Amino acid sequence: MSLWSWLCNLASKIPTSAIGAITGPAKELSGAAKDITSVRRDLVETQIAKKKLEEYESQVQRANFDDVKEYDPKTRHIIAAGRYEIRDILGRGGFGTVYFATDLRTGRQVVIKRLAKGGEPLALLNESTVLRRLSHANIVALLDVIEEEGATELVMEYVEGRTLDQIIREHSPSELMPFLLRVLPQIASALDYAHGLRIMHLEVKPANIIVENDGTTKLIDFGIARMITGDRGTFAGTPLYMAPEQWTMAGQDGRTDQYALGLVAYQLLTGRLPFDGHTMAEIGRKVLYEPPPSPLLFSPELGARVEDIMRRVLSKNPAHRFSTCSEFAQALIAGLPQ
């Protein structure tokens, strides 16, 4: 008898009840295994759903600026005051952060300026107070003030263009003349308008001047602006663009801004500033006690008339400067070689 025949004969002798006793538990085990597989699949699906929910919640945060460490516009969307969608970070510094945003009500692009934690809130409040009083084509407009989470944010018009500081770095002095002709009259007009309201900017510099693509120029950042009172001044500003009276905290008025505008013009004419230094003390000493180098040393083609105009606008005595910023701008443009 073969092995196969022997096994078939043995199987035929096993009672049917015994076979049922064996296959019953096997079926139960199989069903239990299927149930475990189903539970495991449901659990995995639940975990996936939970993860997706967490990802969604991380993408949509409302007015929670402090959670933004490294902003990624592809993965994070933040709504400020239920109205402004933050799209990008334009700049970040010791003062705080400037965000690029969209007004969801109007579709307008705006800028939101938010003070850093531990920052001086008076600077932001001062800027909002000043900008509320100003309405000029060459001054950035304040659109809204947000008060939430114990913080204040300024919503301002978005100016598409480049700062004059960027333009100066990207061009040689010989290429800057068209920018001088375009920028100087517009910023002079903005400053004279502010001075007419007895407001000083006190931070006139290329980084605070934006040139739009169509040539329109805007003056920004009124964070340290002050009222013209005739009283003793304050030591505030960017050292390389501060007038002598800012260094000595003497009385300050519109001619203080005019001095800074003169420095901007000097930089556009020559590609450099008249005074520099490795320390604030060195810069201050030069501003207070040394005459500015003639612009003809760096751009001799400018001529003696431009030299006289620049000497006057950069006079250490405010009384010797021009009566207004526009008077200076007109004189300089008229004095340029044809």
Contacts in CASP RR format, 6 or more apart in sequence:
PFRMAT RR
TARGET T0000
AUTHOR 0000-0000-0000
METHOD contacts of the structure
MODEL  1
MSLWSWLCNLASKIPTSAIGAITGPAKELSGAAKDITSVRRDLVETQIAK
KKLEEYESQVQRANFDDVKEYDPKTRHIIAAGRYEIRDILGRGGFGTVYF
ATDLRTGRQVVIKRLAKGGEPLALLNESTVLRRLSHANIVALLDVIEEEG
ATELVMEYVEGRTLDQIIREHSPSELMPFLLRVLPQIASALDYAHGLRIM
HLEVKPANIIVENDGTTKLIDFGIARMITGDRGTFAGTPLYMAPEQWTMA
GQDGRTDQYALGLVAYQLLTGRLPFDGHTMAEIGRKVLYEPPPSPLLFSP
ELGARVEDIMRRVLSKNPAHRFSTCSEFAQALIAGLPQ
1 9 0 8 1.000
58 75 0 8 1.000
58 76 0 8 1.000
59 75 0 8 1.000
59 76 0 8 1.000
59 77 0 8 1.000
60 77 0 8 1.000
60 79 0 8 1.000
61 67 0 8 1.000
61 76 0 8 1.000
61 77 0 8 1.000
61 78 0 8 1.000
61 79 0 8 1.000
62 78 0 8 1.000
62 79 0 8 1.000
62 82 0 8 1.000
63 78 0 8 1.000
63 79 0 8 1.000
63 80 0 8 1.000
63 81 0 8 1.000
63 82 0 8 1.000
63 148 0 8 1.000
63 149 0 8 1.000
64 78 0 8 1.000
65 78 0 8 1.000
65 80 0 8 1.000
65 86 0 8 1.000
65 97 0 8 1.000
65 99 0 8 1.000
65 114 0 8 1.000
65 149 0 8 1.000
65 151 0 8 1.000
66 117 0 8 1.000
66 149 0 8 1.000
68 76 0 8 1.000
68 78 0 8 1.000
68 86 0 8 1.000
68 89 0 8 1.000
71 86 0 8 1.000
71 88 0 8 1.000
71 89 0 8 1.000
73 87 0 8 1.000
73 88 0 8 1.000
77 85 0 8 1.000
77 86 0 8 1.000
78 85 0 8 1.000
78 86 0 8 1.000
79 85 0 8 1.000
79 86 0 8 1.000
79 104 0 8 1.000
80 86 0 8 1.000
80 101 0 8 1.000
80 112 0 8 1.000
80 146 0 8 1.000
80 148 0 8 1.000
80 153 0 8 1.000
81 144 0 8 1.000
81 146 0 8 1.000
81 148 0 8 1.000
82 104 0 8 1.000
83 103 0 8 1.000
83 104 0 8 1.000
83 105 0 8 1.000
84 101 0 8 1.000
84 102 0 8 1.000
84 103 0 8 1.000
84 104 0 8 1.000
84 110 0 8 1.000
84 112 0 8 1.000
84 146 0 8 1.000
84 155 0 8 1.000
85 101 0 8 1.000
85 102 0 8 1.000
85 104 0 8 1.000
86 99 0 8 1.000
86 100 0 8 1.000
86 101 0 8 1.000
86 112 0 8 1.000
87 99 0 8 1.000
87 100 0 8 1.000
87 101 0 8 1.000
87 102 0 8 1.000
88 99 0 8 1.000
88 100 0 8 1.000
89 97 0 8 1.000
89 98 0 8 1.000
89 99 0 8 1.000
89 100 0 8 1.000
90 98 0 8 1.000
90 99 0 8 1.000
90 100 0 8 1.000
90 111 0 8 1.000
91 97 0 8 1.000
91 98 0 8 1.000
92 98 0 8 1.000
93 116 0 8 1.000
94 116 0 8 1.000
94 119 0 8 1.000
95 115 0 8 1.000
95 116 0 8 1.000
95 119 0 8 1.000
95 123 0 8 1.000
96 113 0 8 1.000
96 114 0 8 1.000
96 115 0 8 1.000
96 116 0 8 1.000
96 119 0 8 1.000
97 113 0 8 1.000
97 114 0 8 1.000
97 116 0 8 1.000
98 111 0 8 1.000
98 112 0 8 1.000
98 113 0 8 1.000
98 114 0 8 1.000
99 111 0 8 1.000
99 112 0 8 1.000
99 113 0 8 1.000
99 114 0 8 1.000
100 109 0 8 1.000
100 110 0 8 1.000
100 111 0 8 1.000
100 158 0 8 1.000
101 109 0 8 1.000
101 110 0 8 1.000
101 111 0 8 1.000
101 112 0 8 1.000
101 155 0 8 1.000
102 108 0 8 1.000
102 109 0 8 1.000
102 110 0 8 1.000
103 109 0 8 1.000
103 110 0 8 1.000
103 143 0 8 1.000
103 155 0 8 1.000
108 158 0 8 1.000
109 158 0 8 1.000
109 160 0 8 1.000
110 143 0 8 1.000
110 155 0 8 1.000
110 156 0 8 1.000
110 157 0 8 1.000
110 158 0 8 1.000
111 155 0 8 1.000
111 156 0 8 1.000
111 157 0 8 1.000
111 158 0 8 1.000
111 159 0 8 1.000
112 146 0 8 1.000
112 153 0 8 1.000
112 154 0 8 1.000
112 155 0 8 1.000
112 156 0 8 1.000
113 124 0 8 1.000
113 127 0 8 1.000
113 153 0 8 1.000
113 154 0 8 1.000
113 156 0 8 1.000
114 151 0 8 1.000
114 153 0 8 1.000
115 121 0 8 1.000
115 123 0 8 1.000
115 124 0 8 1.000
115 151 0 8 1.000
115 152 0 8 1.000
115 153 0 8 1.000
121 152 0 8 1.000
123 223 0 8 1.000
123 224 0 8 1.000
124 152 0 8 1.000
124 154 0 8 1.000
124 223 0 8 1.000
125 152 0 8 1.000
126 222 0 8 1.000
126 223 0 8 1.000
126 224 0 8 1.000
126 225 0 8 1.000
127 154 0 8 1.000
127 221 0 8 1.000
127 222 0 8 1.000
127 223 0 8 1.000
127 225 0 8 1.000
128 142 0 8 1.000
128 145 0 8 1.000
128 152 0 8 1.000
128 154 0 8 1.000
130 199 0 8 1.000
130 222 0 8 1.000
130 223 0 8 1.000
130 225 0 8 1.000
131 139 0 8 1.000
131 140 0 8 1.000
131 141 0 8 1.000
131 142 0 8 1.000
131 154 0 8 1.000
131 156 0 8 1.000
131 222 0 8 1.000
132 142 0 8 1.000
133 197 0 8 1.000
133 199 0 8 1.000
134 142 0 8 1.000
134 193 0 8 1.000
134 194 0 8 1.000
134 197 0 8 1.000
134 199 0 8 1.000
134 222 0 8 1.000
135 141 0 8 1.000
136 189 0 8 1.000
136 190 0 8 1.000
136 193 0 8 1.000
136 194 0 8 1.000
137 216 0 8 1.000
138 186 0 8 1.000
138 187 0 8 1.000
138 189 0 8 1.000
138 190 0 8 1.000
138 216 0 8 1.000
138 217 0 8 1.000
138 218 0 8 1.000
138 219 0 8 1.000
139 190 0 8 1.000
139 193 0 8 1.000
139 194 0 8 1.000
139 218 0 8 1.000
139 219 0 8 1.000
140 156 0 8 1.000
140 157 0 8 1.000
140 159 0 8 1.000
140 210 0 8 1.000
140 218 0 8 1.000
140 219 0 8 1.000
140 220 0 8 1.000
141 156 0 8 1.000
141 157 0 8 1.000
142 154 0 8 1.000
142 155 0 8 1.000
142 156 0 8 1.000
143 155 0 8 1.000
143 156 0 8 1.000
143 157 0 8 1.000
144 154 0 8 1.000
144 155 0 8 1.000
145 152 0 8 1.000
145 153 0 8 1.000
145 154 0 8 1.000
145 155 0 8 1.000
146 152 0 8 1.000
146 153 0 8 1.000
146 154 0 8 1.000
146 155 0 8 1.000
156 220 0 8 1.000
159 210 0 8 1.000
159 212 0 8 1.000
159 218 0 8 1.000
159 220 0 8 1.000
160 212 0 8 1.000
160 213 0 8 1.000
161 210 0 8 1.000
161 211 0 8 1.000
161 212 0 8 1.000
161 213 0 8 1.000
162 210 0 8 1.000
162 211 0 8 1.000
163 206 0 8 1.000
163 207 0 8 1.000
163 208 0 8 1.000
163 209 0 8 1.000
163 210 0 8 1.000
163 211 0 8 1.000
164 179 0 8 1.000
164 183 0 8 1.000
164 206 0 8 1.000
164 207 0 8 1.000
164 209 0 8 1.000
164 210 0 8 1.000
164 211 0 8 1.000
164 217 0 8 1.000
164 264 0 8 1.000
165 205 0 8 1.000
165 206 0 8 1.000
165 207 0 8 1.000
165 209 0 8 1.000
167 176 0 8 1.000
167 179 0 8 1.000
167 206 0 8 1.000
167 211 0 8 1.000
168 176 0 8 1.000
168 206 0 8 1.000
168 267 0 8 1.000
168 268 0 8 1.000
168 271 0 8 1.000
171 179 0 8 1.000
172 271 0 8 1.000
173 268 0 8 1.000
173 269 0 8 1.000
173 270 0 8 1.000
173 271 0 8 1.000
173 298 0 8 1.000
173 299 0 8 1.000
176 268 0 8 1.000
176 269 0 8 1.000
176 271 0 8 1.000
177 268 0 8 1.000
177 336 0 8 1.000
179 211 0 8 1.000
179 268 0 8 1.000
180 265 0 8 1.000
180 268 0 8 1.000
180 269 0 8 1.000
180 333 0 8 1.000
181 333 0 8 1.000
182 211 0 8 1.000
182 215 0 8 1.000
182 217 0 8 1.000
183 209 0 8 1.000
183 211 0 8 1.000
183 217 0 8 1.000
183 264 0 8 1.000
183 268 0 8 1.000
184 261 0 8 1.000
184 264 0 8 1.000
184 265 0 8 1.000
184 268 0 8 1.000
184 329 0 8 1.000
184 332 0 8 1.000
184 333 0 8 1.000
185 326 0 8 1.000
185 329 0 8 1.000
185 330 0 8 1.000
185 333 0 8 1.000
186 216 0 8 1.000
186 217 0 8 1.000
187 204 0 8 1.000
187 209 0 8 1.000
187 217 0 8 1.000
187 219 0 8 1.000
187 261 0 8 1.000
187 264 0 8 1.000
187 325 0 8 1.000
188 261 0 8 1.000
188 324 0 8 1.000
188 325 0 8 1.000
188 326 0 8 1.000
188 328 0 8 1.000
188 329 0 8 1.000
189 325 0 8 1.000
189 326 0 8 1.000
190 219 0 8 1.000
191 201 0 8 1.000
191 204 0 8 1.000
191 219 0 8 1.000
191 254 0 8 1.000
191 257 0 8 1.000
191 258 0 8 1.000
191 261 0 8 1.000
191 325 0 8 1.000
192 324 0 8 1.000
192 325 0 8 1.000
192 326 0 8 1.000
194 200 0 8 1.000
194 201 0 8 1.000
194 225 0 8 1.000
194 257 0 8 1.000
195 228 0 8 1.000
195 253 0 8 1.000
195 254 0 8 1.000
195 257 0 8 1.000
195 324 0 8 1.000
195 325 0 8 1.000
198 227 0 8 1.000
198 228 0 8 1.000
198 229 0 8 1.000
199 222 0 8 1.000
199 225 0 8 1.000
199 226 0 8 1.000
199 227 0 8 1.000
199 228 0 8 1.000
200 225 0 8 1.000
200 226 0 8 1.000
200 227 0 8 1.000
200 228 0 8 1.000
200 252 0 8 1.000
200 253 0 8 1.000
200 254 0 8 1.000
200 256 0 8 1.000
200 257 0 8 1.000
201 208 0 8 1.000
201 219 0 8 1.000
201 222 0 8 1.000
201 225 0 8 1.000
201 257 0 8 1.000
201 260 0 8 1.000
202 224 0 8 1.000
202 225 0 8 1.000
202 226 0 8 1.000
202 236 0 8 1.000
202 237 0 8 1.000
202 246 0 8 1.000
202 252 0 8 1.000
202 256 0 8 1.000
202 257 0 8 1.000
203 221 0 8 1.000
203 222 0 8 1.000
203 223 0 8 1.000
203 224 0 8 1.000
203 225 0 8 1.000
203 236 0 8 1.000
203 237 0 8 1.000
203 238 0 8 1.000
203 241 0 8 1.000
203 260 0 8 1.000
204 219 0 8 1.000
204 241 0 8 1.000
204 257 0 8 1.000
204 260 0 8 1.000
204 261 0 8 1.000
204 264 0 8 1.000
205 238 0 8 1.000
205 240 0 8 1.000
205 241 0 8 1.000
205 260 0 8 1.000
205 263 0 8 1.000
205 264 0 8 1.000
206 264 0 8 1.000
206 267 0 8 1.000
208 219 0 8 1.000
208 220 0 8 1.000
208 221 0 8 1.000
209 217 0 8 1.000
209 218 0 8 1.000
209 219 0 8 1.000
209 220 0 8 1.000
209 264 0 8 1.000
210 217 0 8 1.000
210 218 0 8 1.000
210 220 0 8 1.000
211 217 0 8 1.000
212 218 0 8 1.000
224 236 0 8 1.000
224 237 0 8 1.000
226 233 0 8 1.000
226 234 0 8 1.000
226 236 0 8 1.000
226 252 0 8 1.000
228 252 0 8 1.000
228 253 0 8 1.000
228 254 0 8 1.000
230 251 0 8 1.000
230 252 0 8 1.000
230 253 0 8 1.000
231 251 0 8 1.000
232 249 0 8 1.000
232 250 0 8 1.000
232 251 0 8 1.000
233 245 0 8 1.000
233 246 0 8 1.000
233 249 0 8 1.000
233 250 0 8 1.000
233 251 0 8 1.000
233 252 0 8 1.000
234 246 0 8 1.000
234 249 0 8 1.000
234 252 0 8 1.000
235 246 0 8 1.000
235 247 0 8 1.000
235 249 0 8 1.000
236 246 0 8 1.000
237 246 0 8 1.000
239 280 0 8 1.000
239 283 0 8 1.000
239 284 0 8 1.000
240 263 0 8 1.000
240 273 0 8 1.000
240 275 0 8 1.000
240 276 0 8 1.000
240 283 0 8 1.000
241 260 0 8 1.000
241 263 0 8 1.000
241 264 0 8 1.000
242 260 0 8 1.000
242 284 0 8 1.000
242 287 0 8 1.000
243 252 0 8 1.000
243 255 0 8 1.000
243 256 0 8 1.000
243 259 0 8 1.000
243 260 0 8 1.000
243 287 0 8 1.000
243 318 0 8 1.000
244 250 0 8 1.000
244 259 0 8 1.000
244 287 0 8 1.000
244 288 0 8 1.000
244 316 0 8 1.000
245 251 0 8 1.000
245 252 0 8 1.000
245 256 0 8 1.000
245 318 0 8 1.000
246 252 0 8 1.000
246 256 0 8 1.000
247 284 0 8 1.000
247 287 0 8 1.000
247 288 0 8 1.000
248 288 0 8 1.000
253 318 0 8 1.000
254 325 0 8 1.000
255 318 0 8 1.000
255 321 0 8 1.000
255 322 0 8 1.000
256 318 0 8 1.000
257 325 0 8 1.000
258 313 0 8 1.000
258 321 0 8 1.000
258 322 0 8 1.000
258 324 0 8 1.000
258 325 0 8 1.000
258 328 0 8 1.000
259 313 0 8 1.000
259 314 0 8 1.000
259 318 0 8 1.000
259 321 0 8 1.000
261 313 0 8 1.000
261 325 0 8 1.000
261 328 0 8 1.000
261 329 0 8 1.000
262 310 0 8 1.000
262 313 0 8 1.000
262 314 0 8 1.000
262 328 0 8 1.000
263 273 0 8 1.000
263 274 0 8 1.000
263 314 0 8 1.000
265 310 0 8 1.000
265 313 0 8 1.000
265 332 0 8 1.000
266 273 0 8 1.000
266 274 0 8 1.000
266 292 0 8 1.000
266 295 0 8 1.000
266 310 0 8 1.000
266 314 0 8 1.000
267 273 0 8 1.000
269 295 0 8 1.000
269 299 0 8 1.000
269 302 0 8 1.000
269 306 0 8 1.000
269 310 0 8 1.000
270 295 0 8 1.000
270 298 0 8 1.000
270 299 0 8 1.000
271 298 0 8 1.000
272 298 0 8 1.000
274 292 0 8 1.000
274 293 0 8 1.000
274 314 0 8 1.000
275 283 0 8 1.000
275 284 0 8 1.000
275 286 0 8 1.000
275 287 0 8 1.000
275 290 0 8 1.000
275 292 0 8 1.000
276 283 0 8 1.000
276 286 0 8 1.000
277 283 0 8 1.000
277 286 0 8 1.000
287 316 0 8 1.000
288 316 0 8 1.000
291 311 0 8 1.000
292 310 0 8 1.000
292 311 0 8 1.000
292 314 0 8 1.000
294 307 0 8 1.000
294 310 0 8 1.000
294 311 0 8 1.000
295 302 0 8 1.000
295 306 0 8 1.000
295 307 0 8 1.000
295 310 0 8 1.000
296 302 0 8 1.000
296 303 0 8 1.000
296 304 0 8 1.000
296 306 0 8 1.000
296 307 0 8 1.000
301 337 0 8 1.000
302 336 0 8 1.000
302 337 0 8 1.000
303 337 0 8 1.000
305 335 0 8 1.000
306 332 0 8 1.000
306 335 0 8 1.000
306 336 0 8 1.000
306 337 0 8 1.000
309 328 0 8 1.000
309 331 0 8 1.000
309 332 0 8 1.000
309 335 0 8 1.000
310 332 0 8 1.000
312 320 0 8 1.000
312 321 0 8 1.000
312 322 0 8 1.000
313 321 0 8 1.000
313 322 0 8 1.000
313 328 0 8 1.000
313 332 0 8 1.000
315 321 0 8 1.000
321 328 0 8 1.000
322 328 0 8 1.000
322 331 0 8 1.000
END
